[in-house]
């Protein structure tokens, strides 16, 4: 070893010996506590990460987006990202992205003259057949019908499983939001925490109040409610709101067993936030049933409560 290097190392070692102090219990505790976050702080970090990903999804709907891309945006590992995203939104990141693409397609169908093929490409689909199939299964009508009907549907289709002797009813009460006046309220049971496809069972209330969903089959279901503002049609025509400016509520899963009656459910409507999956199911055009007391669906007739 060179004499100069040896002298430098010796001087450094001597300095450490003179200045080193063993850590005290208090100093160790302070170090341990420093990086630790409270549960609320960690929730805020996670929510900000998920919000960052959702905004990035919206900005790049027409591009391929992988789970790896999302995890990098969130700055979490892929494994932890998927878990925390589902925890915050109720569904997987892949399903949320798919729902956002279809929601954007709904918006473009009503606000532009683009063809269905152009819209499908603009929201990230390479096949118009795949796009049309997923649109119909999620929204309830084809893209062309959705455009022709102005964003509504004239009938609701439900899953109609074999009548089960254990089928029961789900009852509860829909409560108003803190501000704003909701219009007609759709309340349905779905397999997942997203309003898409055919509900297992559903009902519609014209205003807040008690509700009953009859003939609910045995299973595990999510109770979902949504309503547009009471003056939605006027605001929508004026370009003030889009079809996602609505009130939502969710509860579940509700487990229906043949040997027990489910407890009444309170649904508190609130404005939809960025973490709520888009409402994909086309709303029923109540103007088409204005003089009827029931809504006809495949296999059932659902009451429209006052």
C-alpha positions in Angstrom: 0.0 0.0 0.0 1.3 3.5 -0.9 2.5 5.5 2.2 0.1 8.4 1.3 -2.9 6.1 1.1 -2.0 4.4 4.4 -1.7 7.7 6.1 -5.1 8.8 4.9 -6.8 5.7 6.0 -5.1 5.9 9.4 -6.2 9.5 9.8 -9.8 8.6 8.8 -9.9 5.7 11.2 -8.6 7.9 14.0 -11.3 10.5 13.3 -14.0 7.8 13.6 -12.6 6.5 16.8 -12.6 10.0 18.3 -16.1 11.1 17.1 -18.1 7.8 17.1 -20.8 7.6 19.7 -23.0 4.5 20.1 -26.7 5.1 19.4 -28.9 5.6 22.4 -32.3 4.0 22.8 -34.0 7.4 22.1 -32.0 8.0 18.9 -32.9 4.5 17.6 -36.5 5.1 18.3 -36.4 8.4 16.5 -34.9 6.7 13.4 -37.5 3.9 13.4 -40.3 6.4 13.8 -39.2 8.8 11.1 -40.1 6.9 7.9 -43.3 5.3 9.4 -46.5 6.7 8.0 -49.9 6.7 9.7 -52.7 4.7 8.2 -54.4 7.9 7.0 -51.1 9.2 5.4 -50.6 5.8 3.6 -54.2 5.9 2.3 -53.5 9.3 0.9 -50.3 8.1 -0.8 -52.2 5.2 -2.3 -55.1 7.2 -3.5 -52.8 9.8 -5.1 -51.0 7.0 -6.9 -54.3 5.4 -8.2 -55.6 8.8 -9.2 -52.3 9.4 -11.1 -52.8 6.2 -13.0 -56.5 6.8 -13.8 -55.6 10.2 -15.3 -52.8 8.7 -17.3 -55.2 6.0 -18.6 -57.6 8.8 -19.8 -54.8 10.6 -21.5 -53.7 7.5 -23.4 -56.9 5.6 -24.1 -56.0 5.0 -27.7 -52.6 3.5 -26.9 -51.6 0.0 -25.6 -51.3 0.3 -21.8 -50.0 -2.6 -19.7 -50.0 -3.4 -16.0 -46.3 -2.6 -16.0 -47.0 0.8 -17.4 -49.6 1.5 -14.7 -47.3 0.3 -11.9 -44.5 2.5 -13.1 -46.9 5.5 -13.1 -48.0 4.6 -9.6 -44.4 4.1 -8.6 -45.3 0.7 -6.9 -44.4 -2.8 -7.7 -46.8 -4.6 -10.1 -48.0 -6.9 -7.4 -48.7 -4.2 -4.8 -50.1 -1.9 -7.5 -52.8 -4.3 -8.6 -53.8 -5.0 -5.0 -54.0 -1.3 -4.0 -55.9 -0.3 -7.2 -58.6 -2.9 -6.5 -58.8 -1.9 -2.9 -59.4 1.8 -3.9 -61.7 1.3 -7.0 -63.3 -2.1 -6.3 -62.2 -3.6 -9.6 -58.9 -4.6 -11.3 -56.9 -2.0 -13.2 -57.5 -3.9 -16.5 -61.2 -3.8 -16.1 -61.2 -0.2 -15.1 -59.2 0.7 -18.2 -61.6 -1.3 -20.4 -64.6 0.5 -18.8 -62.9 3.9 -19.4 -62.4 3.1 -23.1 -66.1 2.1 -23.5 -67.2 5.2 -21.6 -65.1 7.4 -23.9 -66.7 5.6 -26.9 -70.1 6.4 -25.5 -69.2 10.0 -25.3 -67.8 10.1 -28.9 -70.9 8.4 -30.2 -73.1 11.2 -28.9 -70.8 14.2 -29.4 -69.2 13.5 -32.8 -70.0 12.2 -36.3 -67.1 9.7 -36.2 -67.9 6.3 -37.6 -68.1 3.3 -35.2 -64.8 2.0 -36.8 -63.1 5.3 -36.2 -64.3 5.5 -32.6 -63.2 1.9 -31.9 -59.7 2.7 -33.1 -59.6 6.0 -31.2 -60.3 4.2 -27.9 -57.7 1.5 -28.3 -59.4 -1.3 -30.2 -57.8 -2.9 -33.2 -60.9 -4.9 -34.2 -64.3 -3.3 -34.7 -65.9 -6.7 -34.1 -64.4 -7.0 -30.7 -65.3 -3.4 -29.8 -68.9 -3.8 -30.9 -69.3 -7.1 -29.0 -67.8 -5.6 -25.8 -69.9 -2.5 -26.2 -73.1 -4.4 -26.5 -72.4 -6.7 -23.6 -71.4 -3.8 -21.3 -73.8 -1.0 -22.4 -76.8 -3.2 -23.3 -77.2 -2.0 -26.9 -74.9 -1.8 -29.9 -72.9 1.3 -30.7 -75.2 2.2 -33.5 -78.3 1.8 -31.4 -76.8 3.8 -28.6 -76.2 6.7 -31.0 -79.7 6.4 -32.5 -81.4 6.4 -29.1 -79.4 9.4 -27.8 -77.6 7.5 -25.1 -80.6 5.7 -23.7 -82.3 2.3 -24.0 -86.0 1.5 -24.2 -85.7 -1.8 -22.3 -83.5 -3.4 -19.6 -82.4 -7.0 -19.9 -81.6 -9.0 -16.8 -80.1 -12.3 -16.1 -83.0 -14.7 -15.4 -81.5 -17.7 -13.6 -83.8 -20.7 -12.9 -86.2 -19.7 -10.2 -84.7 -20.8 -6.9 -86.8 -21.8 -3.9 -84.4 -19.8 -1.8 -84.9 -16.6 -3.8 -85.5 -13.6 -1.5 -86.0 -9.9 -1.7 -83.5 -7.1 -1.0 -84.9 -4.1 0.7 -83.5 -0.8 1.8 -83.7 3.0 1.5 -82.1 5.4 -0.9 -81.0 8.6 0.8 -80.3 11.9 -0.9 -76.8 13.4 -1.5 -75.6 16.3 0.6 -76.3 18.6 -2.2 -78.0 18.4 -5.5 -81.3 16.8 -6.5 -81.2 13.4 -8.2 -83.5 12.3 -10.9 -84.9 8.8 -11.4 -82.7 6.3 -9.5 -81.6 2.9 -10.9 -80.9 0.3 -8.3 -79.5 -3.1 -9.4 -77.7 -6.2 -8.3 -74.5 -7.0 -10.2 -71.9 -9.8 -9.9 -69.1 -7.1 -9.6 -68.7 -3.6 -8.4 -69.4 -2.0 -11.8 -72.7 -1.1 -13.5 -72.3 -2.9 -16.8 -74.0 -5.7 -18.6 -77.3 -7.2 -17.5 -78.2 -6.8 -13.8 -79.2 -9.9 -11.9 -82.2 -8.0 -10.7 -83.1 -4.3 -10.6 -85.7 -1.7 -9.9 -86.1 2.0 -10.6 -87.3 4.7 -8.2 -88.5 8.1 -9.5 -87.2 9.7 -6.3 -85.4 8.9 -3.0 -87.1 6.6 -0.5 -87.6 2.9 0.2 -87.0 0.2 -2.4 -87.5 -3.5 -2.8 -85.8 -5.8 -5.3 -87.8 -9.0 -5.6 -86.9 -12.6 -6.5 -83.2 -12.3 -5.9 -81.5 -15.6 -6.6 -79.0 -17.2 -4.2 -75.5 -15.8 -4.6 -73.2 -13.0 -3.8 -74.2 -9.7 -5.4 -73.1 -6.0 -5.3 -75.9 -3.5 -4.9 -75.3 -0.5 -7.1 -77.3 2.7 -7.6 -76.9 5.6 -9.8 -78.9 8.7 -10.8 -78.4 11.7 -13.1 -79.2 15.1 -11.7 -82.9 16.0 -11.9 -82.2 18.7 -14.5 -79.7 16.5 -16.4 -81.4 16.7 -19.8 -81.4 20.5 -19.8 -77.8 20.7 -18.6 -76.7 18.0 -21.0 -78.2 19.8 -24.0 -76.5 23.0 -22.8 -73.1 21.2 -22.6 -72.8 21.8 -18.9 -72.6 18.1 -17.8 -71.7 14.9 -19.5 -73.3 11.5 -18.8 -70.8 10.7 -16.0 -71.9 13.7 -13.9 -74.2 11.6 -11.8 -74.9 10.4 -8.3 -73.8 6.9 -7.2 -74.0 4.5 -4.3 -72.7 1.0 -3.7 -73.0 -1.7 -1.1 -71.8 -5.2 -0.9 -71.3 -7.9 -1.6 -74.7 -9.0 -0.3 -74.8 -12.8 0.2 -78.2 -14.3 -0.5 -78.7 -17.6 1.3 -81.9 -19.7 1.2 -82.0 -19.9 5.0 -81.6 -16.3 6.0 -83.2 -12.9 5.1 -80.7 -10.1 4.2 -80.7 -7.0 6.3 -82.2 -3.8 4.9 -79.6 -1.7 3.1 -79.0 2.1 3.3 -77.8 3.6 0.1 -76.4 7.1 0.4 -76.1 8.8 -3.0 -73.0 11.0 -3.5 -71.4 12.6 -6.6 -69.4 10.2 -8.6 -65.6 10.6 -8.0 -62.6 9.6 -10.0 -62.2 6.3 -8.2 -65.7 5.1 -9.1 -65.8 2.9 -12.2 -67.7 4.4 -15.1 -71.4 3.6 -15.3 -71.6 1.7 -18.6 -75.1 0.4 -18.7 -77.3 2.6 -20.8 -80.0 4.3 -18.7 -83.6 3.5 -19.3 -85.4 6.3 -21.2 -88.2 6.9 -18.7 -89.9 9.2 -21.2 -90.7 6.0 -23.1 -92.5 4.6 -20.1 -93.9 7.8 -18.7 -97.5 6.5 -18.8 -96.6 3.0 -17.5 -96.2 1.8 -14.0 -93.8 -1.0 -14.9 -90.6 -1.4 -16.9 -90.6 -4.5 -19.1 -87.4 -6.6 -19.1 -86.7 -10.0 -20.5 -88.5 -12.5 -18.2 -89.7 -9.9 -15.6 -91.7 -6.8 -15.1 -90.0 -4.4 -12.7 -92.0 -1.7 -10.9 -91.1 1.9 -11.2 -91.5 3.2 -7.7 -92.9 6.6 -7.1 
